[in-house]
Amino acid sequence: MIAVEARNLTKIYPGGVYGLRDVNLKIEEGEMVGILGPSGAGKTTLFRLINGALHPTSGRLKILGRTMSEISLNALRELRRKLAVIYQQHNVVPSLPVVYNVLMGSGGSLSLAQTVRLFFYLRKEEREEVFAVLRELGIEDKMYSRADELSGGQQQRVAVARAIISKPQLVLADEPIASVDPGTAIKVMETLRRLNSERGTTILVSLHQIDFALRYCSRLLVFSHGRLIYDGDPGGIRAIDLYQEDFDHVRCKGIGAQQSAETKI
Ligand SMILES: Nc1ncnc2c1ncn2[C@@H]1O[C@H](COP(=O)(O)OP(=O)(O)OP(=O)(O)O)[C@@H](O)[C@H]1O
């Protein structure tokens, strides 16, 4: 199945600011895609359109077989259960222990009864599952600590655990390693990669750290001023071009052509 398909996707914010301009792309299930671009390029706008938080101004967007412009509220709720979003600001609940943060965030799909039950009784398999995910991220010793007793990097790992415990089909990770130390960044990216390779989860991850994008992603989408200016494998683009402030000069404009570059990285 195709995870994400955009046709002439455009988002214009009030005031006439372009979030995205005429974007065409197709992402198959099971891909791990890095989204690059300078501040204001449109990366978050793309994520917000994909999770239905924003409506396109024009164009079409299909997510996991659903056309977003035709989706009912119920179907959107259902779709969101298959999506997990990891934000740069980890959005954990400060006063709650880590274990509840992880379990309760599972796609927002818990009913009130389930939420109440969690507070009174944690099943053994739930505890084990949370422990395993936290161990993978290196914070299993924090399982019963309040989230606000954790460092920023540890809280970010809680947010990652919360996103992946629900076994999503599609993960949207919006700058998940923006404000963490290099060791944490590696743990987060390794966890996403494992999710992708072991469960076939489609991962879209926006990054400012180009070295991480080149290392972990099999495909890169590069945005500039709302336009998709490169869509291809990491080998098709010169790393040096990605380090420039303004990506407009990126030479590989063969969108979807997967062309090879004159100079490989
Ligand atoms: N709510 C909004 N109202 C008006 N303009 C907006 C809004 N949100 C984003 N924009 C504009 O849309 C463009 C794309 O913003 P977006 O947040 O998608 O960029 P980004 O690539 O995620 O940037 P960053 O790397 O800084 O997070 C920018 O010019 C931004 O100012």
The ligand as an SDF file (V2000), in Angstrom:
LIG
                    3D

 31 33  0  0  0  0  0  0  0  0999 V2000
    0.0480   28.9670   11.5490 N   0  0  0  0  0  0  0  0  0  0  0  0
    0.7400   29.6190   10.6060 C   0  0  0  0  0  0  0  0  0  0  0  0
    0.3200   30.8110   10.1280 N   0  0  0  0  0  0  0  0  0  0  0  0
    0.9860   31.4630    9.1680 C   0  0  0  0  0  0  0  0  0  0  0  0
    2.1170   31.0100    8.5970 N   0  0  0  0  0  0  0  0  0  0  0  0
    2.5950   29.8280    9.0280 C   0  0  0  0  0  0  0  0  0  0  0  0
    1.9450   29.0650   10.0510 C   0  0  0  0  0  0  0  0  0  0  0  0
    2.6460   27.9280   10.2680 N   0  0  0  0  0  0  0  0  0  0  0  0
    3.6990   27.9790    9.4290 C   0  0  0  0  0  0  0  0  0  0  0  0
    3.6660   29.1130    8.6830 N   0  0  0  0  0  0  0  0  0  0  0  0
    4.6280   29.4940    7.6500 C   0  0  0  0  0  0  0  0  0  0  0  0
    4.7030   28.4470    6.6920 O   0  0  0  0  0  0  0  0  0  0  0  0
    6.0490   28.2660    6.2670 C   0  0  0  0  0  0  0  0  0  0  0  0
    6.4530   26.8280    6.5370 C   0  0  0  0  0  0  0  0  0  0  0  0
    6.5030   26.6310    7.9580 O   0  0  0  0  0  0  0  0  0  0  0  0
    6.8220   25.2190    8.6200 P   0  0  0  0  0  0  0  0  0  0  0  0
    6.5600   25.3420   10.0740 O   0  0  0  0  0  0  0  0  0  0  0  0
    6.1140   24.1620    7.8770 O   0  0  0  0  0  0  0  0  0  0  0  0
    8.4020   25.1150    8.3520 O   0  0  0  0  0  0  0  0  0  0  0  0
    9.4670   24.0660    8.8820 P   0  0  0  0  0  0  0  0  0  0  0  0
   10.2120   23.5910    7.6860 O   0  0  0  0  0  0  0  0  0  0  0  0
    8.8180   23.0320    9.7160 O   0  0  0  0  0  0  0  0  0  0  0  0
   10.4140   24.9700    9.7870 O   0  0  0  0  0  0  0  0  0  0  0  0
   11.2910   24.5930   11.1130 P   0  0  0  0  0  0  0  0  0  0  0  0
   12.4730   23.8040   10.6220 O   0  0  0  0  0  0  0  0  0  0  0  0
   11.6960   25.9400   11.6370 O   0  0  0  0  0  0  0  0  0  0  0  0
   10.3930   23.8380   12.0480 O   0  0  0  0  0  0  0  0  0  0  0  0
    6.8860   29.3130    7.0050 C   0  0  0  0  0  0  0  0  0  0  0  0
    7.0460   30.4190    6.1700 O   0  0  0  0  0  0  0  0  0  0  0  0
    6.0320   29.6540    8.1990 C   0  0  0  0  0  0  0  0  0  0  0  0
    6.2660   30.9790    8.6170 O   0  0  0  0  0  0  0  0  0  0  0  0
  1  2  1  0
  2  3  1  0
  2  7  2  0
  3  4  2  0
  4  5  1  0
  5  6  2  0
  6  7  1  0
  6 10  1  0
  7  8  1  0
  8  9  2  0
  9 10  1  0
 10 11  1  0
 11 12  1  0
 11 30  1  0
 12 13  1  0
 13 14  1  0
 13 28  1  0
 14 15  1  0
 15 16  1  0
 16 17  2  0
 16 18  1  0
 16 19  1  0
 19 20  1  0
 20 21  2  0
 20 22  1  0
 20 23  1  0
 23 24  1  0
 24 25  2  0
 24 26  1  0
 24 27  1  0
 28 29  1  0
 28 30  1  0
 30 31  1  0
M  END
$$$$
